[in-house]
């Protein structure tokens, strides 16, 4: 008598459908008794008969992925009946684009910060001391005066060449 009774608890599908869960149950490996809402959502959107047909048509090594996809789509359809998971995917794509733009702007700010801190900032007092150096005949190899000739400071050579 013990051999005729099945001691494992029924899977979520058989429990939901109120039927006896046999060892050959198509749903048992994919809808464990600990996840009753998973099957309830899939049944509500796709129907038990359609899911059973689908699982029987798919190779056994792809069934788990198919059930997980159905469960995700069913949950998404219950949350958003019009767009389902496509709405969630579109939302995530828009969020990725927004974050990419934000990252690009931050990287640009970092580049500007890097450039501004790698060269010393020149103030008006720096230019005043440079003017005094050029007026005194001294040369400054770092900065050029806007009116000074970089080749020579002697104005008499300029008049000879003309």
ABEGO torsion letter per residue (X at the ends): XAAABBABBBBAAAAAAGBBBBAABAAAAABBAABAAAAAAAAAAAEAAAAAAAAAABBAAAAAAAAAAAAAAAAAAAABAAAEAAAAAAAAAAAAAAAAAAAAAAAAAAAAAAAAAABBBBBAAAAAAAAAAAAAGBBBAABBBAABBAABABAAAAAAAX
